Amino acid sequence: MAQKPKSVLLPVMAVAVFAGLGRMVLQKIKADRAAKETNVAGPIDDKTRAWISEVVRTPRQ
């Protein structure tokens, strides 16, 4: 009985898919770290906090 030739396509496709997913995960991690390091918002003092609260609560005219 003749043996079937083994298909190489399925393992190659599986490797390509997993490599793509791994690359996307690494890009997401790097982007999250970069966003965390470049956070420009600092601590807010009481005067600024009160002003923001007042602006948000008063309706526009």
DAVENQUI-V617127 format. One record per residue. N is the residue number from 1. SS is DSSP state (hx for helix, st for strand, lp for the rest). PHI is phi in whole degrees, 0 to 359 (999 if undefined). BURIAL is 1 if it has 16 or more other C-alpha atoms within 10 Angstrom, else 0. Layout:
N,SS,PHI,BURIAL
N,SS,PHI,BURIAL
This chain:
1,lp,999,0
2,lp,280,0
3,lp,275,0
4,lp,285,0
5,lp,290,0
6,lp,285,0
7,lp,279,0
8,lp,262,0
9,hx,298,0
10,hx,297,0
11,hx,297,0
12,hx,294,0
13,hx,295,0
14,hx,297,0
15,hx,297,0
16,hx,296,0
17,hx,295,0
18,hx,293,0
19,hx,294,0
20,hx,296,0
21,hx,294,0
22,hx,297,0
23,hx,295,0
24,hx,296,0
25,hx,295,0
26,hx,296,0
27,hx,297,0
28,hx,295,0
29,hx,296,0
30,hx,296,0
31,hx,294,0
32,hx,296,0
33,hx,295,0
34,hx,295,0
35,hx,292,0
36,hx,291,0
37,hx,286,0
38,lp,260,0
39,lp,291,0
40,lp,269,0
41,lp,285,0
42,lp,253,0
43,lp,293,0
44,lp,259,0
45,lp,282,0
46,hx,295,0
47,hx,296,0
48,hx,293,0
49,hx,299,0
50,hx,294,0
51,hx,296,0
52,hx,298,0
53,hx,298,0
54,hx,294,0
55,hx,295,0
56,hx,289,0
57,hx,279,0
58,lp,276,0
59,lp,287,0
60,lp,286,0
61,lp,244,0
